[in-house]
Structure formats: C-alpha cells, structure tokens
Amino acid sequence: MADWWLPDWLAGTRNAKSDRDEPGKMMPMHSLGGIRVLDLSRVLAGPWCTQTLADLGAEVIKIERPASGDDTRNWGPPFLKDADGHDTQEAAYYLGTNRNKRSVTCDIAQAAGQALIRELVLQCDVFVENFKVGDMARYGLDYPSLKALNPRLVYCSITGFGQTGPYATRAGYDYAVQGMGGLMSVTGERDELGGGPQKVGVAVADLMTGMYSTVAILAALRHAEKTGEGQQVDMALLDTQIAMLANLGANYLVSGEVPGRAGNAHQNIVPYQVFEVAPNRDGHKDHLILAVGNDAQFVKFCAVAERPELALNPLFAKNRDRVRNRTALVPLLEALLRERSKADWLAALEAASVPCGAINDLAEVFADPNTGARQMVTHWPHPLQADLRLVASPMKLSVTPVRCDLPPPLLGQHTDEVLRDLLGFADGQLDALKANGTI
C-alpha cells in the first residue's frame, strides 16, 4: 500500500538508498535538508534524538567505536534472523533507533581520531554527544574547543544529571532516573492493594530526553540561522523526568500534598481507569479502559450503562465530586462493567462518544487495521532478511515527508564514503587510518 504522504513515485521504494543515491530523479524536499549532524551518542537518548532529526531530513553521521560500535548492536535477543532462521549479530534494539543514518567508525581515544572528529566538525551544523561530564574535554572535543573551530555549531550534550549541579559527574541511567525523578512513586498499583514502585515498560526518561533534545536543537539551529551564533544545549535525563511529571508535579507544588500510586486510575479525573468486564469466550478475565474526561461524558456513560440516576447524584455529578467520592463510585462502576463483555461495552461506548479503549498486546497492536492504515510499519529489503519490518516514524508532513532509509546494517559502512566526500581523503590516507585502528 502506498504511503499517503509520499508521492506515487516514492511510495513503496523503502530501501537503503537515500535521496543522494537517486541520480536524475527529483526527490522530495525534507524539512531539515542541508543540515548535517555529527552524532557521537550511543544507546538510546542521543540516538533517539538524532534518529528524529534524520527522519526530518538531516544528514546524520553516526560515529561508532571500531570493532564494537554502538552498544545496542549487541543488545539482544531478539536478533535479526538470516534466511535459514539463525540469529545474526543485528539486534532489534539497534535497528529501532538508528534509521536514516550513516555509520562511520572512529576511535576518539586516539589523537588521530580526535583530529578526524575536529575536521568533520568543520563540515557539520550539529554535534550530539552523551559522554560523562568532562570526557569530551579530555579528548579536546568539548564545546569551547569545537566552538573555536565552528562558531555556528549547535553542540548538544546529553547526560544523566546535566553539566552542573552536585550530581553532574554521576552516571545516569533511565531506570535510576525514573526512581529519582518521582515517576516510580506514582506508577504502579495503589499501596493498599499491594502495589509498590514500578518503572514504565519502556525507557521513557531516555525517550523524552531525546525528544526534548530534538526540540532544543531545532531552536538553536533557528538562532544560528538568524545570527550565525551556535550554542551548547545542556540536556539531563533527571531534568526531563521532573518536567514529565506534568500535572502531578503541579499538583504537589500547588497543594503541598505528595501524590501516591493510583494504579490504572487517574489522579484528577474519575472514572478514568481500567475496569474488569465480563469474561471473554475462553472464560478468561477481560478488561477495558474507561476514560470519562468531563461531566457530559459521564452523563453519556451512565445512559449507556442504564444507570442515568448516577449522573444526577450530587456525590457524582461533577468531576470534583467524583474525585472526592472515588471510593464510593468506583465499586458501583466495577459491578456495572462486569455485567457485559468488552466487545459490547466498546461498541456501545464508542457509539455514544464516550472515550474508551481495549488493552492490546503488541501482536494486537501491529495487527490493528488502524496501524496498517497509518503506515506505522515499514518494510525493508535488508541484506540479511528479505522483508524486515520496523516501526515507522509517526511524523507525517504533507509537503516535506520524513525519510525512509534503512539503519546502517554494517558497522562503519559509510566510513570511506564520508571521509572521501567531506574531507577529500585519498585511499592512502584511509589505509593508514585503518592500519593504526583509528577507523
């Protein structure tokens, strides 16, 4: 099926080629076309940021350690399987965070590698790194050093705790940051129901830091475009996690009351949680999400449930009353929801425009017709697998479509190409760098 946001001639051509590989063919413009990013980050927060920039059309040169590369290349299983069904060295984790990039190997611990990075910086607009505070200065690749070479450079540093503050030199990881930043104190079942601290199932502090970093880089690029002045972007996982507390952070600062875990319920809205419904056809428990966001929707829900009097009860008529009287209302709703099947409830509630939803596992997510209609799975002719399926970017722009290039399957796949094209290196220079292990 053709992607609705791509021109007909481009739809269905997902492969490892990019627009520079299509001589004589007019390719679509990309929002960040002409922006070049030197990416020294690895694992998740940094690569998520640079993958987003690459999706939007930036040329991202991913610098990896010779021989080993990004740690996530080996973070499996699962690994991509070859034609015979055997595991390869290509981890799914790496494939999911590095599309649209070019891989260049460079050992920055060597003086020759540091010199190579400095030469590349002269050809780049953005520099992204997630080394510990002070490491880049040891290599002569810190912001002041590179700013002296390229004053327009936007230099993004991603760390656990930022470039300043008492924790600056600590190593920061998503799991620890979810705990330190308060997220695990409000995630999980209620304590009185046997709950305890629970991390989120994906590394949200890393992912959101990557997204905030993308936004900050775009803002800094806009400033550089207007003034010719680059700047350093200081991003910290803990800062992002605190910002992500959103309404719960505001609730505490306004009220002084420390929120606890609410399980699958909402702190400020009732009913807005998971409810058990009648068992499915196999006799197993089934559930749905009921997300009544305002008083009008509560009236509609009560009508669907054939209990209109609940919406007239002064204890439940307004959301503020439902929140205060949660312990009285929720048991009534639990009994009501168990009377009918998930399919019956979903059909009736959707018809009445009452927000609700199923709880899908990932097999159900990717089999959902809406997932297919929105083209959220891409198909790639990977060298190791004829039809490699990966999650697509969710960004759909009508004029400047996102790029659709395969993550570089080979470590250092583009090293020779980049050094020849950008720095004019000859074969002899490349051979010398390979001989001493710099690339």
Secondary structure, 3 states (H helix, E strand, C coil): CCCCCCCCCCCCCCECCCHHHCCCCCCCCCCCCCCEEEEECCCCHHHHHHHHHHHCCCEEEEEECCCCCCHHHHCCCCEEECCCCCEEEEEHHHHCCCCCEEEEECCCCCHHHHHHHHHHHCCCCEEEECCCCCHHHHCCCCHHHHHHHCCCCEEEEEECCCCCCCCCCCCCCHHHHHHHCCHHHCCCCCHHHCCCCCCCCCCHHHHHHHHHHHHHHHHHHHHHHHHCCCEEEEEEHHHHHHHCCHHHHHHHHHHCCCCCCCCCCCCCCCCEEEEEECCCCCCCCEEEEEECCCHHHHHHHHHHCCCCHHHHCCCCCCHHHHHHCHHHHHHHHHHHHCCCCHHHHHHHHHHCCCCEECCCCHHHHHHCHHHHHCCCEEEEEECCEEEEEEECCCCCCCCCCCCCECCCCCCCCCHHHHHHHHHCCCHHHHHHHHHCCCC
